[in-house]
Amino acid sequence: MCICIHNRIARAIMLGLIAASLLMSAACGRSDAPPAAPIRIGAYYWPGFYWVDIAHQQGWFREVGLNVEWVDTNADYFASFNDFYAGKFDVVAFT
């Protein structure tokens, strides 16, 4: 029963994030606007951030008009802190 509840919560959170992304993309910009620079997300494998990898693999960011570049930071997790502070990433999934 616990697993079922966690799956429902995760699904509800994911759908909420997608809905928020849809609303933001509908409210922003025109369709003839030039493509935006990618939002660079530095991420590593941790269960709490699995939704970022799933959304990227499934193309959900692209579907809602977000230009996202997912960057694997598993090779050097601590270097990703410096990369974030240096402006190489827009978002980094830290724990």
Sequence and secondary structure as in RCSB ss.txt:
>XXXX:A:sequence
MCICIHNRIARAIMLGLIAASLLMSAACGRSDAPPAAPIRIGAYYWPGFYWVDIAHQQGWFREVGLNVEWVDTNA
DYFASFNDFYAGKFDVVAFT
>XXXX:A:secstr
 HHHHHHHHHHHHHHHHHHHHHHHHHHSS TTS     EEEEE   GGGHHHHHHHHHTHHHHTT  EEEEE GG
GHHHHHHHHHTTS SEE   
